[in-house]
């Protein structure tokens, strides 16, 4: 890191931000987080919930799950990221080691690339439908080529915005946050026009076991919000302290998802489609359809911009990438998204359910490990210098840069999740109907991490732990 830091470039690196560089207050942070949270995935999340629960049940279960998932993410990555101005990936080095952090980094990269590919494909599909609605494109005429070209154009726009770093995120979010209010209007429109049908609607895949249905709705909320772990560090490190960040995180990033997911729940229950552009055309004609399509496009761009920024900052933790110019790092981050959107958009779009399942399997145990390590083992003591010290004498080197306790705990947590809930078929076992899958997974990984740390890591004197657990 250069000794003469330029403030304009500080937010484009993975190095800790100085207090003077953390300029986002509660409102600015809340707007940026809300813009990132409200996207097309809300409709898909709502659709999956609507398969098992009616509108009121699904809304309550999804809200509860979303708040739980957001709290787990905030407790796991929040304290270290806010205290030292670092991103989510860097916050895992005290747990996984000076080389082991690459495991969470890979998880972050895959998660954000997956979400952004989905969002930009949705953006392209929405724009294609918009062109059809306004009469500029005949149905089926060239749409196969429009989607890849529009995805590429969206990537170019995201690249242009993010050349400014975090300031690009906050500038665009100040405008795109309006789509949150448009989404609430769409929700009111659907409920007010379809209330009798909505009350009478029954979920298509609901099981006789009512508790299982509720738990599944809560689990969908938890696993969906756990994906914010990949995003949150790069955003909240711009805030000066925890008081500034806590409320914007829970309300700005946690609340919009269940609120806008109600659109998907209502849509799939009444009109068998979670896509608002389809049912708004039925409710209000082409004008409403155009509004919905413009809303979807804006929502997806806002989230994609935040995601690409977080992923680019995460990649900066790699030594070779840390030295590259910012515009090159952005290209490396955007390239996989562009390739997916151009080459296999339909194939990827069809696999959304499997991708959503990956989120819960991977990030629940990661949050459990970070929470257990930070609050119980380290007693909130983190050596910020050691986080960026990869030498053989660094405090977080463990064994060859890897902490086997954290890696084993991550594996156990994933196994517990898969046992309780098959993420592909949604077949469940054991206490899932009482506990969900994400919460036992997080608890199991945290417990294993504590046990192995107490009996194996602490006696070795490795890992920078200052005092034994009691």
C-alpha positions in Angstrom: 0.0 0.0 0.0 1.3 3.4 -0.9 2.2 5.6 2.0 0.6 8.6 0.2 -3.0 7.4 0.0 -5.3 9.2 -2.4 -8.7 9.5 -0.9 -10.3 9.0 -4.3 -8.7 5.6 -4.6 -9.0 4.3 -1.1 -12.5 2.8 -1.6 -11.1 0.9 -4.6 -8.7 -1.2 -2.6 -9.1 -3.9 0.1 -6.9 -2.1 2.6 -8.6 -0.7 5.7 -10.3 2.7 5.2 -9.2 5.5 7.5 -11.9 7.1 9.6 -11.8 10.2 7.4 -12.5 8.1 4.4 -15.7 6.5 5.8 -18.1 9.3 4.7 -21.4 7.4 4.5 -24.0 8.5 7.1 -27.1 6.5 8.1 -29.2 8.0 5.3 -26.6 7.6 2.5 -25.9 4.0 3.7 -29.5 3.1 4.0 -30.3 4.3 0.5 -27.4 2.4 -1.0 -28.4 -0.8 0.9 -32.1 -0.5 0.0 -31.2 0.0 -3.7 -29.0 -3.1 -3.6 -31.6 -5.2 -1.8 -34.6 -4.5 -4.0 -34.3 -6.5 -7.2 -35.9 -9.1 -9.3 -34.8 -11.9 -7.0 -37.5 -10.6 -4.6 -40.2 -11.9 -7.0 -38.5 -15.3 -7.3 -38.1 -15.5 -3.5 -41.7 -14.7 -3.2 -42.7 -17.2 -5.8 -40.9 -20.0 -4.0 -42.6 -19.0 -0.7 -46.0 -18.9 -2.4 -45.7 -22.5 -3.4 -46.1 -23.5 0.3 -47.9 -20.7 2.0 -50.8 -18.3 1.4 -50.3 -14.6 1.1 -50.6 -13.7 4.8 -48.7 -16.7 6.0 -46.0 -16.3 3.4 -45.5 -12.6 4.2 -45.1 -13.2 7.9 -42.8 -16.3 7.5 -40.6 -14.5 4.9 -40.3 -11.4 7.0 -39.3 -13.4 10.1 -36.8 -15.4 8.1 -35.3 -12.3 6.4 -34.8 -10.5 9.7 -33.1 -13.6 11.2 -30.8 -14.0 8.2 -29.9 -10.3 8.1 -29.1 -10.4 11.8 -26.8 -13.4 11.3 -24.9 -11.6 8.6 -24.6 -8.4 10.6 -23.3 -10.3 13.6 -20.8 -12.3 11.6 -19.2 -9.8 9.3 -20.4 -6.5 10.7 -18.2 -5.9 13.7 -14.8 -6.4 12.0 -15.8 -4.7 8.8 -17.1 -1.6 10.6 -14.3 -1.3 13.2 -11.5 -1.5 10.6 -13.1 -0.4 7.3 -12.5 -3.7 5.6 -14.7 -5.9 3.4 -16.3 -9.3 4.1 -13.5 -11.4 2.7 -10.8 -9.7 4.7 -12.9 -10.2 7.9 -12.6 -14.0 7.5 -8.8 -14.1 7.8 -8.8 -14.4 11.7 -10.9 -17.5 11.3 -9.6 -19.2 8.2 -6.0 -18.0 8.1 -3.8 -15.9 5.9 -4.4 -18.3 3.0 -7.6 -20.0 4.1 -9.6 -16.8 3.5 -9.5 -17.8 -0.2 -12.3 -20.3 0.6 -14.8 -17.6 1.6 -13.5 -15.4 -1.2 -14.4 -18.1 -3.7 -17.9 -18.4 -2.1 -18.3 -14.6 -2.4 -17.2 -14.6 -6.0 -19.5 -17.4 -7.1 -22.4 -16.0 -5.1 -22.1 -12.5 -6.6 -21.4 -13.7 -10.1 -24.5 -15.9 -9.9 -26.8 -13.2 -8.5 -25.5 -10.6 -11.0 -25.8 -13.0 -13.9 -29.4 -13.7 -12.9 -30.2 -10.0 -12.5 -28.7 -8.8 -15.8 -30.4 -11.6 -17.6 -33.7 -10.5 -16.0 -32.8 -6.9 -17.0 -32.3 -8.0 -20.6 -35.6 -10.0 -20.7 -37.5 -7.1 -19.2 -36.0 -4.7 -21.8 -36.9 -7.1 -24.6 -40.5 -7.3 -23.3 -40.6 -3.5 -23.0 -39.6 -3.2 -26.7 -42.4 -5.6 -27.6 -45.0 -3.8 -25.5 -44.2 -0.4 -27.1 -44.3 -1.9 -30.5 -40.6 -1.6 -31.4 -40.0 -5.3 -31.6 -42.3 -8.0 -32.9 -42.9 -11.0 -30.5 -40.2 -13.6 -31.1 -38.4 -11.4 -33.6 -34.8 -11.4 -32.8 -35.4 -11.7 -29.0 -32.9 -14.5 -28.9 -30.2 -12.0 -29.9 -31.6 -9.0 -27.9 -31.1 -10.7 -24.5 -27.3 -11.3 -25.0 -26.8 -7.9 -26.5 -28.7 -6.1 -23.7 -26.8 -8.1 -21.1 -23.6 -6.9 -22.6 -24.8 -3.3 -22.7 -25.8 -3.6 -19.0 -22.3 -4.8 -18.2 -20.8 -1.8 -20.0 -23.1 0.6 -18.0 -22.1 -1.1 -14.7 -18.5 -0.8 -15.6 -18.8 2.9 -16.4 -20.6 3.7 -13.1 -18.1 1.7 -11.0 -15.0 3.5 -12.5 -15.8 6.0 -9.7 -15.6 3.3 -7.0 -18.0 3.7 -4.0 -19.0 7.1 -5.1 -20.4 5.6 -8.2 -22.5 3.2 -6.1 -23.9 6.0 -3.9 -24.6 8.4 -6.9 -26.6 5.8 -8.8 -28.4 4.6 -5.7 -29.7 8.1 -5.0 -31.7 7.8 -8.2 -32.5 4.2 -8.4 -33.9 4.0 -4.9 -37.1 5.3 -6.3 -37.8 1.9 -7.7 -38.5 0.7 -4.1 -41.5 3.0 -3.9 -42.6 1.9 -7.3 -42.5 -1.7 -6.0 -44.7 -0.8 -3.1 -47.2 0.8 -5.4 -47.2 -2.4 -7.5 -47.8 -4.4 -4.4 -50.8 -2.2 -3.4 -52.1 -2.4 -7.0 -52.1 -6.2 -7.1 -53.6 -6.6 -3.6 -56.3 -4.0 -4.2 -57.4 -5.5 -7.6 -57.1 -9.1 -6.7 -58.0 -9.2 -2.9 -60.9 -11.7 -3.1 -58.9 -14.1 -5.3 -55.8 -13.6 -3.1 -57.8 -14.5 0.0 -59.2 -17.6 -1.6 -55.9 -18.7 -3.3 -54.2 -21.9 -2.0 -50.5 -22.6 -2.5 -49.8 -25.3 -5.1 -47.2 -27.3 -3.2 -48.4 -26.9 0.4 -48.1 -30.1 2.5 -50.6 -31.3 5.1 -48.1 -30.4 7.7 -48.7 -26.7 8.4 -45.7 -26.3 10.6 -43.4 -27.7 7.8 -44.9 -25.1 5.4 -44.2 -22.3 7.8 -40.7 -23.4 8.5 -40.0 -23.7 4.8 -41.1 -20.1 4.3 -38.8 -18.9 7.2 -35.9 -21.0 5.8 -36.4 -19.4 2.3 -36.1 -16.0 4.0 -33.0 -16.9 6.1 -31.1 -18.5 3.2 -32.0 -15.6 0.8 -30.7 -12.9 3.2 -27.6 -14.9 4.0 -26.4 -14.0 0.5 -25.9 -10.4 1.7 -22.8 -11.6 3.5 -21.0 -11.3 0.2 -22.2 -7.7 -0.3 -22.4 -6.2 3.2 -18.7 -5.6 4.0 -17.9 -3.5 1.0 -20.9 -1.3 1.8 -20.8 -0.9 5.6 -17.0 -0.3 5.7 -17.9 3.1 4.3 -19.7 4.0 7.6 -17.7 5.4 10.5 -19.1 3.3 13.3 -21.6 0.6 14.3 -24.3 3.1 15.4 -24.3 4.5 11.9 -24.7 1.1 10.2 -26.9 -1.1 12.4 -30.3 0.4 11.6 -29.7 1.0 7.9 -28.5 -2.6 7.6 -31.6 -4.1 9.2 -34.1 -1.8 7.6 -32.4 -0.8 4.4 -31.1 -4.2 3.4 -33.3 -6.6 5.5 -36.8 -5.1 5.1 -37.1 -4.4 1.3 -36.6 -8.1 0.4 -39.7 -9.5 2.3 -41.8 -6.4 1.3 -41.1 -6.7 -2.4 -41.2 -10.5 -2.2 -44.9 -10.1 -1.4 -45.4 -9.1 -5.0 -44.0 -12.5 -6.0 -46.2 -14.3 -3.4 -49.4 -12.6 -4.6 -48.5 -13.0 -8.2 -47.9 -16.7 -8.1 -50.9 -17.4 -5.9 -53.4 -15.4 -8.0 -52.0 -15.2 -11.5 -49.5 -18.1 -11.5 -46.7 -15.7 -12.3 -44.3 -13.8 -10.2 -43.2 -11.5 -13.0 -45.0 -8.2 -12.4 -44.8 -7.1 -16.1 -47.1 -10.0 -17.0 -49.9 -9.5 -14.5 -49.7 -5.7 -14.5 -50.6 -5.8 -18.2 -53.7 -7.7 -17.2 -54.5 -5.3 -14.4 -53.8 -2.0 -16.1 -52.9 -2.5 -19.7 -49.8 -1.6 -21.6 -49.1 1.6 -19.6 -48.8 -0.3 -16.4 -46.7 -3.0 -18.1 -44.2 -0.4 -19.3 -43.9 1.0 -15.7 -43.3 -2.5 -14.3 -40.7 -3.3 -16.9 -38.9 0.0 -16.3 -39.0 -0.7 -12.6 -37.5 -4.2 -13.0 -34.7 -2.9 -15.2 -33.8 -0.2 -12.7 -34.0 -2.5 -9.7 -31.6 -5.0 -11.3 -29.1 -2.5 -12.3 -28.9 -1.0 -8.8 -28.2 -4.4 -7.2 -25.8 -5.5 -10.0 -23.7 -2.3 -9.4 -23.4 -3.0 -5.7 -22.6 -6.6 -6.3 -19.9 -6.0 -8.8 -18.3 -3.4 -6.5 -18.3 -5.8 -3.6 -16.8 -8.6 -5.7 -14.1 -6.3 -7.1 -13.1 -5.2 -3.6 -13.0 -8.8 -2.5 -10.7 -9.7 -5.4 -8.3 -7.0 -4.2 -7.4 -9.3 -1.3 -5.4 -11.4 -3.8 -1.8 -10.0 -4.0 -1.6 -10.1 -7.8 -5.0 -8.6 -8.3 -4.4 -5.9 -5.6 -1.6 -4.4 -7.8 -3.8 -4.2 -10.9 -5.5 -1.0 -12.0 -9.1 -0.6 -10.8 -10.5 -0.8 -14.3 -8.8 -4.1 -14.9 -10.2 -5.5 -11.7 -13.7 -4.4 -12.8 -13.2 -6.2 -16.1 -12.2 -9.4 -14.4 -15.3 -9.2 -12.2 -17.7 -8.5 -15.1 -16.3 -11.0 -17.6 -18.0 -14.1 -16.1 -21.3 -12.2 -15.8 -21.1 -11.2 -19.5 -20.2 -14.7 -20.6 -23.1 -16.3 -18.7 -25.5 -13.7 -20.1 -24.3 -14.0 -23.6 -23.7 -17.8 -23.9 -26.1 -19.6 -21.5 -28.8 -17.2 -20.3 -31.7 -19.6 -20.5 -29.7 -22.5 -18.9 -28.6 -20.4 -16.0 -32.0 -18.8 -15.6 -33.6 -22.3 -15.3 -31.2 -23.3 -12.5 -32.1 -20.5 -10.1 -33.6 -22.9 -7.5 -30.3 -24.8 -7.2 -28.3 -21.6 -6.9 -30.6 -20.3 -4.2 -30.0 -23.5 -2.3 -26.2 -23.1 -2.5 -26.5 -19.8 -0.6 -28.0 -21.3 2.5 -25.7 -24.3 2.4 -22.5 -22.2 2.2 -23.2 -19.0 4.1 -25.0 -20.3 7.2 -22.0 -22.2 8.5 -19.7 -19.4 7.6 -21.7 -17.0 9.7 -21.7 -19.5 12.6 -18.0 -19.7 12.5 -17.4 -16.0 12.5 -19.9 -15.3 15.3 -18.4 -18.0 17.5 -14.8 -17.0 16.9 -15.3 -13.2 17.3 -17.6 -13.2 20.4 -16.6 -16.4 22.2 -13.0 -17.2 21.4 -11.4 -13.9 20.6 -13.6 -11.8 22.9 -13.9 -9.2 20.2 -10.1 -8.8 19.9 -8.9 -8.6 16.3 -5.4 -7.7 15.2 -5.9 -5.6 12.1 -2.2 -5.7 11.2 -2.2 -9.5 11.3 -5.1 -9.5 8.8 -2.8 -8.1 6.2 0.4 -10.0 7.3 0.9 -13.2 5.3 4.4 -13.8 6.4 5.4 -17.0 8.2 5.3 -15.1 11.6 1.9 -13.6 11.1 -0.7 -14.2 13.9 -3.2 -15.7 11.5 -0.9 -18.0 9.6 -2.1 -21.1 11.6 -0.7 -24.1 9.7 0.6 -23.0 6.3 -1.9 -20.2 6.2 -4.9 -22.5 6.8 -6.9 -23.0 10.0 -8.2 -26.7 9.9 -10.6 -25.9 12.7 -12.6 -23.4 10.6 -12.4 -25.6 7.5 -13.7 -28.6 9.3 -16.4 -26.6 10.9 -17.5 -25.3 7.5 -17.7 -28.8 6.2 -19.7 -30.0 9.2 -22.1 -27.1 8.9 -22.7 -27.8 5.2 -23.3 -31.5 5.9 -25.8 -30.6 8.7 -27.7 -28.3 6.3 -27.9 -30.9 3.5 -29.0 -33.6 6.0 -31.8 -31.4 7.3 -33.0 -30.1 3.9 -32.0 -31.3 0.5 -31.5 -28.0 -1.3 -32.5 -29.4 -4.6 -35.6 -31.4 -3.8 -36.7 -29.7 -0.5 -37.0 -33.1 1.1 -36.3 -32.7 4.8 -35.2 -34.8 7.7 -35.0 -34.7 11.5 -35.8 -31.5 13.3 -36.1 -29.3 10.2 -39.8 -28.6 10.7 -38.9 -27.1 14.1 -35.5 -25.5 13.6 -35.1 -24.7 9.9 -31.9 -25.9 8.2 -29.8 -22.7 8.3 -29.9 -22.2 12.1 -28.8 -25.7 13.0 -26.1 -25.4 10.3 -24.8 -22.2 11.8 -24.9 -23.5 15.3 -23.2 -26.8 14.4 -20.4 -25.0 12.5 -19.9 -22.6 15.4 -19.8 -25.4 18.0 -17.3 -27.5 16.0 -15.1 -24.4 15.6 -15.2 -23.7 19.3 -14.5 -27.3 20.2 -11.5 -27.7 17.8 -10.1 -24.3 18.7 -10.3 -25.1 22.4 -8.7 -28.5 22.3 -6.3 -28.3 19.3 -5.6 -24.7 18.2 -5.3 -23.0 21.5 -2.7 -25.5 22.9 -0.6 -25.0 19.8 -0.3 -21.3 20.4 -1.3 -20.5 16.8 -4.0 -18.2 15.5 -3.3 -15.1 17.6 -5.6 -16.1 20.5 -4.6 -14.1 23.5 -6.2 -16.1 26.3 -7.7 -19.5 26.7 -11.5 -20.1 26.6 -13.2 -20.5 29.9 
